[in-house]
Amino acid sequence: MIIPEHERSAEPLIGESVIKHPDMVRAVEWVLTEYEPPKREICIFVPCSKAKPYHESPSHKMFDSIIFRHLTHDQVHVVVFGTCGVTPRELDTEYPFMDYQFMLGRCDIPKVKREFHKLESQRLARYLELTKQHYRHRIAYCLGDFRLAMEKAVELSQVKVDIVPKSGTMEKLHNPDLKFSFGSLYHQEYQRDFDEAICRAAGLDTSNNVETDIRRTNVQVTDDCDWYII
């Protein structure tokens, strides 16, 4: 238990204040100072989801369908980031990672976004620096504000992360008429970039056929996460 029940704040874990909620700050600081990450060949960063726990959400089931096509659990460490800060996914049933309610993707308040970018990029940079010797390869699958925070973290830490989807793929799919102009991580082209990044890191032949088309899986597409289903 990261935070015992009798030590938890009475402040609700709802809305924009979640990013700097005292229990969220304490839990993320615990991850960055006391948690011992496993040593794995590959670390894969994926965005947090509205549905909790993350590993049971439709979005994470889709991520896993790609990741574990190629990798075993002994080869990869999945780390969640975003509104939750930096959360190793094996901790996703812990308080407060199970208990908050806020979707940054639906927030249009510039001040909140600025605070998120600054705080999250610093947290990610610290995690990247702390785990330099834990992973040989790092991949991040992200769009929007989460991607901006990861890009800044890479700049701050000088630790290499293969961030996908590729910029060229995003430009190809960009639609300024959409509220979220780069669409959703459910796009087949984005999934292909993710699949290929994993193959590269694992030293496998690049796959030409991503078997995770949401039309051919049991993953239910819902408004599930901090990035939009289009």
RALIN-V991022 format. One record per pair of residues at least 4 apart in sequence whose ideal C-beta (glycine too) atoms are under 8 Angstrom apart, sorted by the first residue. I is the first residue (numbers start at 1). J is the second residue. D is the distance in whole Angstrom. If there is no record, write none. Layout:
I_J_D + I_J_D
This chain:
1_94_7 + 1_95_8 + 2_26_8 + 2_27_5 + 2_30_5 + 2_91_7 + 2_94_5 + 2_95_7 + 3_7_6 + 3_8_6 + 3_23_6 + 3_26_6 + 3_27_6 + 3_30_8 + 3_95_6 + 3_96_7 + 4_8_8 + 5_95_8 + 8_23_6 + 8_95_7 + 8_96_8 + 9_21_7 + 9_22_5 + 9_23_5 + 11_17_7 + 11_21_6 + 11_22_7 + 11_23_8 + 13_18_6 + 13_21_6 + 13_23_7 + 13_24_7 + 13_96_6 + 13_99_5 + 13_100_4 + 13_101_7 + 14_18_7 + 14_100_7 + 14_101_5 + 14_102_7 + 15_101_8 + 15_102_6 + 16_102_6 + 16_107_6 + 16_109_7 + 16_112_5 + 17_21_6 + 18_24_6 + 18_83_6 + 18_100_5 + 18_101_7 + 18_102_4 + 19_24_7 + 19_83_7 + 19_102_7 + 19_104_8 + 19_112_7 + 19_115_6 + 19_116_6 + 19_119_6 + 20_24_7 + 20_25_6 + 20_115_7 + 20_119_7 + 21_25_7 + 21_96_7 + 21_100_7 + 22_26_6 + 23_27_6 + 23_95_7 + 23_96_5 + 24_28_6 + 24_84_7 + 24_85_6 + 24_96_5 + 24_100_7 + 25_29_6 + 26_30_6 + 27_31_7 + 27_85_7 + 27_94_7 + 27_95_8 + 27_96_6 + 27_97_7 + 28_32_6 + 28_84_8 + 28_85_3 + 28_86_6 + 28_87_8 + 28_123_6 + 29_33_6 + 30_34_5 + 30_35_6 + 31_35_5 + 31_85_7 + 31_86_6 + 31_87_7 + 31_88_7 + 31_91_7 + 31_127_8 + 32_86_7 + 32_123_7 + 32_126_5 + 32_127_6 + 32_130_7 + 35_88_7 + 35_91_8 + 37_77_7 + 37_88_7 + 37_130_8 + 37_131_5 + 37_134_5 + 38_77_6 + 38_134_7 + 39_133_8 + 39_134_5 + 39_135_8 + 40_74_7 + 40_75_6 + 40_76_6 + 40_77_4 + 40_134_7 + 40_135_6 + 41_71_8 + 41_75_5 + 41_76_7 + 41_135_7 + 41_136_5 + 41_137_7 + 41_201_8 + 41_202_7 + 42_71_7 + 42_75_6 + 42_76_5 + 42_77_7 + 42_135_6 + 42_136_7 + 42_137_5 + 42_138_7 + 42_139_7 + 42_198_7 + 42_201_5 + 42_202_7 + 43_76_7 + 43_77_5 + 43_78_8 + 43_79_6 + 43_131_7 + 43_134_7 + 43_135_4 + 43_137_7 + 43_138_5 + 43_139_7 + 44_63_8 + 44_67_6 + 44_76_6 + 44_77_7 + 44_78_5 + 44_79_7 + 44_138_8 + 44_139_5 + 44_140_8 + 44_141_7 + 44_198_7 + 45_79_5 + 45_80_8 + 45_81_5 + 45_124_8 + 45_138_7 + 45_139_7 + 45_140_4 + 45_141_7 + 45_142_7 + 45_150_7 + 45_161_7 + 46_59_8 + 46_60_7 + 46_63_5 + 46_78_6 + 46_79_8 + 46_80_6 + 46_81_8 + 46_140_8 + 46_141_5 + 46_142_7 + 47_59_7 + 47_80_7 + 47_81_7 + 47_82_5 + 47_141_8 + 47_142_6 + 47_146_5 + 47_185_8 + 47_225_6 + 47_226_6 + 47_227_6 + 48_54_6 + 48_80_5 + 48_81_7 + 48_82_4 + 48_83_5 + 48_84_5 + 48_87_7 + 48_225_7 + 48_226_6 + 49_54_5 + 49_57_4 + 49_58_8 + 49_59_5 + 49_60_6 + 49_224_5 + 49_225_4 + 49_226_7 + 50_57_7 + 50_103_6 + 50_223_7 + 50_224_5 + 50_225_6 + 50_226_7 + 51_56_7 + 51_57_4 + 51_58_7 + 51_59_8 + 51_222_8 + 51_224_5 + 51_225_8 + 52_56_8 + 52_57_7 + 52_92_7 + 52_97_8 + 52_98_5 + 52_99_8 + 53_57_8 + 53_92_4 + 53_93_5 + 53_97_8 + 53_98_6 + 54_60_5 + 54_80_5 + 54_87_8 + 54_89_6 + 54_92_4 + 54_97_8 + 55_60_5 + 55_64_8 + 55_89_6 + 55_92_6 + 56_60_7 + 56_61_8 + 57_61_7 + 57_224_5 + 57_225_7 + 58_62_7 + 58_219_5 + 58_220_5 + 58_221_7 + 58_222_6 + 58_224_5 + 59_63_7 + 59_185_7 + 59_224_5 + 59_225_4 + 60_64_6 + 60_89_8 + 61_65_6 + 61_219_5 + 62_66_7 + 62_185_8 + 62_186_7 + 62_191_8 + 62_212_6 + 62_214_7 + 62_217_7 + 62_219_5 + 63_67_6 + 63_78_8 + 63_141_7 + 63_194_8 + 64_68_5 + 64_78_8 + 65_69_7 + 65_211_8 + 65_212_5 + 65_217_7 + 65_219_7 + 66_70_8 + 66_191_6 + 66_194_6 + 66_195_5 + 66_198_7 + 66_210_7 + 66_212_5 + 67_71_6 + 67_76_6 + 67_78_7 + 67_198_6 + 68_72_8 + 68_73_8 + 69_195_7 + 69_207_8 + 69_211_7 + 69_212_8 + 70_195_8 + 70_198_5 + 70_199_6 + 70_202_6 + 70_204_6 + 70_207_8 + 71_75_4 + 71_76_4 + 71_198_7 + 71_202_6 + 72_76_8 + 75_202_7 + 77_88_7 + 77_134_8 + 77_135_7 + 78_88_8 + 78_89_4 + 79_86_7 + 79_87_7 + 79_88_5 + 79_89_7 + 79_127_7 + 80_84_6 + 80_86_8 + 80_87_4 + 80_88_8 + 80_89_5 + 80_92_7 + 80_97_8 + 81_85_7 + 81_86_5 + 81_87_7 + 81_120_7 + 81_123_8 + 81_124_6 + 81_140_8 + 81_142_8 + 81_146_7 + 81_149_8 + 81_150_7 + 82_104_7 + 82_120_7 + 82_146_5 + 82_149_8 + 82_226_5 + 83_100_7 + 83_102_6 + 83_103_8 + 83_104_5 + 83_116_8 + 83_226_6 + 84_97_5 + 84_100_7 + 85_119_8 + 85_120_7 + 85_123_5 + 86_123_5 + 86_124_6 + 86_126_8 + 86_127_5 + 87_91_6 + 87_92_6 + 87_97_5 + 91_97_6 + 92_97_5 + 92_98_7 + 93_97_8 + 93_98_6 + 94_98_7 + 95_99_6 + 96_100_6 + 102_107_8 + 103_107_7 + 103_225_8 + 103_226_5 + 104_112_8 + 104_113_8 + 104_116_6 + 104_145_6 + 104_146_8 + 104_226_5 + 105_144_6 + 105_145_7 + 105_180_7 + 105_225_8 + 105_226_5 + 105_227_6 + 105_228_6 + 107_112_5 + 107_113_7 + 109_113_7 + 110_114_6 + 111_115_6 + 112_116_6 + 113_117_6 + 113_145_6 + 114_118_6 + 115_119_6 + 116_120_6 + 116_145_6 + 116_149_7 + 117_121_6 + 117_145_7 + 117_148_6 + 117_149_6 + 117_152_7 + 118_122_7 + 119_123_6 + 120_124_6 + 120_146_8 + 120_149_4 + 120_153_8 + 121_125_6 + 121_148_8 + 121_149_5 + 121_150_8 + 121_152_4 + 121_153_5 + 121_156_6 + 122_126_7 + 122_153_8 + 122_156_7 + 123_127_7 + 123_153_8 + 124_128_6 + 124_149_6 + 124_150_6 + 124_152_8 + 124_153_3 + 124_157_8 + 125_129_6 + 125_152_8 + 125_153_4 + 125_154_8 + 125_156_4 + 125_157_4 + 125_159_8 + 126_130_6 + 126_157_8 + 127_131_6 + 128_132_7 + 128_138_7 + 128_153_6 + 128_154_7 + 128_157_4 + 128_159_4 + 128_161_7 + 129_157_5 + 129_159_7 + 131_135_6 + 132_159_6 + 136_201_8 + 137_162_7 + 137_201_4 + 138_159_7 + 138_160_7 + 138_161_4 + 138_162_7 + 139_161_7 + 139_162_5 + 139_163_8 + 139_164_7 + 139_194_8 + 139_197_5 + 139_198_7 + 139_201_6 + 140_147_8 + 140_150_5 + 140_161_5 + 140_162_7 + 140_163_5 + 140_164_7 + 141_164_6 + 141_165_8 + 141_185_7 + 141_190_8 + 141_194_5 + 141_197_8 + 142_146_4 + 142_147_4 + 142_150_6 + 142_163_7 + 142_185_8 + 142_227_8 + 143_147_5 + 143_165_7 + 143_170_7 + 143_180_8 + 143_182_5 + 143_183_8 + 143_184_8 + 143_185_6 + 143_190_8 + 143_227_5 + 144_148_7 + 144_180_7 + 144_182_7 + 144_226_8 + 144_227_6 + 145_149_6 + 146_150_6 + 146_226_7 + 146_227_7 + 147_151_6 + 147_163_7 + 148_152_6 + 149_153_6 + 150_154_7 + 150_161_7 + 150_163_6 + 151_155_7 + 151_163_7 + 152_156_6 + 153_157_6 + 153_161_8 + 154_158_8 + 154_159_7 + 154_160_7 + 154_161_5 + 154_163_7 + 162_197_5 + 162_200_7 + 162_201_7 + 164_190_7 + 164_193_4 + 164_194_5 + 164_197_5 + 165_169_5 + 165_170_5 + 165_185_8 + 165_187_8 + 165_189_7 + 165_190_4 + 165_193_4 + 165_194_7 + 166_170_7 + 166_193_5 + 167_171_6 + 168_172_6 + 169_173_6 + 169_189_5 + 169_190_6 + 169_193_5 + 170_174_6 + 170_182_5 + 170_190_8 + 172_189_7 + 173_182_6 + 173_183_5 + 173_187_6 + 173_189_6 + 173_190_8 + 174_181_6 + 174_182_6 + 175_181_6 + 175_183_7 + 176_181_5 + 177_181_8 + 178_183_7 + 178_230_6 + 179_228_7 + 180_184_7 + 180_227_7 + 180_228_4 + 180_230_7 + 183_187_5 + 183_190_8 + 183_228_8 + 183_230_5 + 184_190_8 + 184_227_6 + 184_228_6 + 184_229_5 + 184_230_5 + 185_190_5 + 185_191_8 + 185_227_6 + 186_190_7 + 186_191_7 + 186_214_6 + 186_221_7 + 186_229_6 + 186_230_8 + 187_191_7 + 188_192_6 + 188_210_7 + 188_213_6 + 189_193_7 + 190_194_7 + 191_195_6 + 191_210_5 + 191_212_5 + 191_213_8 + 192_196_6 + 192_207_8 + 192_210_5 + 193_197_6 + 194_198_7 + 195_199_7 + 195_207_5 + 195_210_5 + 195_212_8 + 196_200_6 + 196_206_5 + 196_207_7 + 197_201_6 + 198_202_6 + 198_204_8 + 199_204_4 + 199_205_7 + 199_206_5 + 199_207_6 + 200_204_8 + 200_206_7 + 211_216_8 + 212_217_6 + 213_217_7 + 214_219_6 + 214_221_6 + 221_229_5 + 222_229_7 + 223_228_7 + 223_229_6 + 224_229_7
